[in-house]
Amino acid sequence: PAVKGQDFTGKVAVITGGGGGIGKAMGEAFANEGMKIVLSDVFQPSLDAAVEELRGQGADAIGVLTDVSKLESVEGLRDATVDHFGRVDVVCNNAGVASGAHGKLWEHEINDWRYAFSVHVYGVINGINAFVPWLLEHNDDGHIVNTSSHNGGLAPVAASPTYATCKAAVVTISECLFGQLRAIG
């Protein structure tokens, strides 16, 4: 539900990993508050299905194919959002993947680590780098929401170290961003 007394009608929410799961649910929740929605995902079929479902519920929504591991792709998401809706109010750096790594930490493939970091950590970093400067220049009350997890964000689950490590990094990045934004007012 909305913050009491706050009107979100017409504001724009951008959500990475919006083709399903938490990202899709965020889109639905924001749409229920009257917001315009930009879903992004790396998988076109699930992205298209999620956007069509939102539109079927009356939402003003678009989808933008985005690979959050690449800054240029996230900058394209920002540009597509501004081109279509003229503004950005909320950015949810939510894209995530299962780690793919199994077994003992020292037996994990290096590519499992690279893949997890490219989406979970660099996806958040790229979202911040692409959107925060725009928000600072154009929006007095923009918001960045970075999705973490209890697994790593609060306490690591020993069986999933790549995921837990990434989510702990997301918490630290978020706290640093908060401190820096607070310091500049």
C-alpha positions as CSV (number, residue, x, y, z in Angstrom):
1,P,0.0,0.0,0.0
2,A,1.0,3.6,-0.6
3,V,2.4,5.9,2.1
4,K,-0.6,7.6,3.7
5,G,-1.3,10.9,2.1
6,Q,1.2,10.4,-0.8
7,D,0.0,10.4,-4.4
8,F,1.9,8.2,-6.8
9,T,-0.4,8.7,-9.8
10,G,1.6,9.3,-13.0
11,K,5.0,8.7,-11.4
12,V,7.3,6.2,-13.2
13,A,8.8,3.1,-11.7
14,V,11.6,1.2,-13.5
15,I,12.1,-2.5,-12.4
16,T,14.9,-4.8,-13.5
17,G,14.2,-8.5,-13.4
18,G,10.6,-7.5,-14.1
19,G,9.7,-10.6,-16.2
20,G,8.7,-12.6,-13.2
21,G,8.9,-13.1,-9.4
22,I,9.6,-10.2,-7.1
23,G,10.1,-7.8,-10.1
24,K,6.8,-8.6,-11.6
25,A,5.1,-8.2,-8.2
26,M,6.7,-4.8,-7.7
27,G,5.3,-3.8,-11.1
28,E,1.9,-4.9,-10.1
29,A,2.1,-3.1,-6.7
30,F,3.3,0.2,-8.3
31,A,0.6,0.0,-11.0
32,N,-2.0,-0.4,-8.3
33,E,-0.9,2.9,-7.0
34,G,-1.4,4.5,-10.4
35,M,2.2,4.6,-11.4
36,K,3.5,4.0,-15.0
37,I,5.7,0.9,-15.2
38,V,8.9,0.1,-17.1
39,L,9.8,-3.6,-16.7
40,S,13.1,-4.9,-17.9
41,D,14.5,-8.3,-18.2
42,V,17.1,-10.3,-20.2
43,F,14.4,-12.8,-21.4
44,Q,12.1,-11.3,-24.0
45,P,9.3,-13.9,-23.7
46,S,8.8,-13.5,-19.9
47,L,9.2,-9.7,-20.3
48,D,6.5,-9.5,-23.0
49,A,4.2,-11.7,-20.9
50,A,4.6,-9.6,-17.8
51,V,4.0,-6.4,-19.7
52,E,0.9,-7.8,-21.4
53,E,-0.4,-8.9,-18.0
54,L,0.0,-5.5,-16.5
55,R,-1.6,-3.8,-19.5
56,G,-4.5,-6.3,-19.2
57,Q,-5.0,-5.0,-15.7
58,G,-5.1,-1.4,-17.0
59,A,-1.5,-0.4,-16.3
60,D,0.5,2.0,-18.5
61,A,3.5,-0.3,-18.9
62,I,6.3,-0.9,-21.3
63,G,9.1,-3.5,-21.5
64,V,12.7,-2.9,-22.3
65,L,15.1,-5.9,-23.0
66,T,18.1,-5.2,-20.7
67,D,21.2,-7.0,-19.6
68,V,22.0,-5.5,-16.2
69,S,25.5,-6.8,-16.4
70,K,26.3,-4.3,-19.1
71,L,26.3,-0.5,-18.2
72,E,25.4,0.4,-21.8
73,S,22.3,-1.8,-21.7
74,V,21.1,-0.2,-18.4
75,E,21.8,3.3,-19.9
76,G,19.6,2.2,-22.8
77,L,16.9,1.3,-20.2
78,R,17.2,4.8,-18.7
79,D,17.0,6.4,-22.1
80,A,14.0,4.3,-23.3
81,T,12.2,5.2,-20.0
82,V,12.8,8.9,-20.4
83,D,12.0,8.9,-24.1
84,H,8.7,7.1,-23.5
85,F,7.5,8.6,-20.2
86,G,9.6,11.7,-19.8
87,R,10.6,11.0,-16.3
88,V,11.9,8.5,-13.7
89,D,10.8,8.4,-10.1
90,V,11.7,5.0,-8.7
91,V,14.4,2.6,-9.9
92,C,14.3,-1.0,-8.5
93,N,17.6,-2.7,-9.1
94,N,16.1,-6.1,-8.7
95,A,17.4,-8.5,-11.3
96,G,18.8,-11.7,-9.9
97,V,19.9,-15.2,-10.8
98,A,20.4,-18.5,-9.0
99,S,24.1,-19.0,-8.4
100,G,24.4,-22.2,-10.4
101,A,27.2,-23.2,-8.1
102,H,26.9,-26.4,-6.1
103,G,29.2,-28.2,-3.6
104,K,32.1,-26.8,-1.6
105,L,33.1,-23.2,-2.1
106,W,36.6,-24.1,-3.2
107,E,35.1,-26.4,-5.8
108,H,33.0,-23.7,-7.5
109,E,33.9,-22.7,-11.0
110,I,35.2,-19.2,-11.3
111,N,32.6,-18.5,-14.0
112,D,29.9,-19.2,-11.4
113,W,31.3,-16.3,-9.3
114,R,31.6,-14.1,-12.4
115,Y,28.1,-14.7,-13.5
116,A,26.6,-14.1,-10.0
117,F,28.6,-10.9,-9.5
118,S,27.8,-9.7,-13.0
119,V,24.1,-9.7,-12.3
120,H,23.7,-9.2,-8.6
121,V,26.5,-6.7,-7.9
122,Y,27.3,-5.1,-11.2
123,G,23.6,-5.0,-12.0
124,V,23.1,-2.7,-9.0
125,I,26.2,-0.7,-9.7
126,N,25.1,-0.2,-13.3
127,G,21.7,0.8,-12.2
128,I,23.1,3.4,-9.8
129,N,25.5,4.7,-12.4
130,A,22.9,4.9,-15.1
131,F,20.0,6.4,-13.1
132,V,21.3,8.3,-10.0
133,P,22.9,11.2,-12.0
134,W,19.7,11.6,-14.0
135,L,17.6,11.6,-10.8
136,L,19.9,14.1,-9.1
137,E,19.6,16.5,-12.1
138,H,15.8,16.0,-12.8
139,N,14.0,14.7,-9.8
140,D,13.7,16.1,-6.2
141,D,12.4,13.0,-4.7
142,G,13.6,10.0,-6.7
143,H,14.2,6.6,-5.1
144,I,16.6,3.7,-5.7
145,V,15.6,0.3,-4.3
146,N,18.2,-2.4,-4.4
147,T,17.0,-6.0,-3.8
148,S,19.0,-8.0,-1.4
149,S,18.1,-11.2,0.6
150,H,18.2,-12.5,4.1
151,N,20.8,-14.9,2.6
152,G,23.8,-12.7,2.7
153,G,22.0,-9.5,3.4
154,L,21.5,-10.6,7.0
155,A,23.2,-13.9,7.5
156,P,24.9,-16.1,4.8
157,V,23.6,-19.6,4.1
158,A,26.8,-21.7,3.9
159,A,25.4,-23.8,1.0
160,S,25.1,-20.8,-1.4
161,P,28.3,-18.7,-1.0
162,T,28.2,-17.0,-4.4
163,Y,24.6,-15.8,-3.9
164,A,25.2,-14.8,-0.2
165,T,28.4,-12.9,-1.0
166,C,26.7,-10.9,-3.7
167,K,23.7,-10.0,-1.6
168,A,25.9,-8.9,1.2
169,A,27.7,-6.6,-1.3
170,V,24.3,-5.2,-2.3
171,V,23.5,-4.2,1.3
172,T,26.9,-2.5,1.6
173,I,26.5,-0.7,-1.7
174,S,23.0,0.4,-0.7
175,E,24.2,1.7,2.7
176,C,27.1,3.6,1.1
177,L,24.7,5.1,-1.5
178,F,22.4,6.2,1.3
179,G,25.2,7.8,3.2
180,Q,26.5,9.7,0.1
181,L,23.1,10.9,-0.9
182,R,22.3,12.1,2.6
183,A,25.6,13.9,2.7
184,I,24.7,16.0,-0.4
185,G,21.2,16.6,0.8
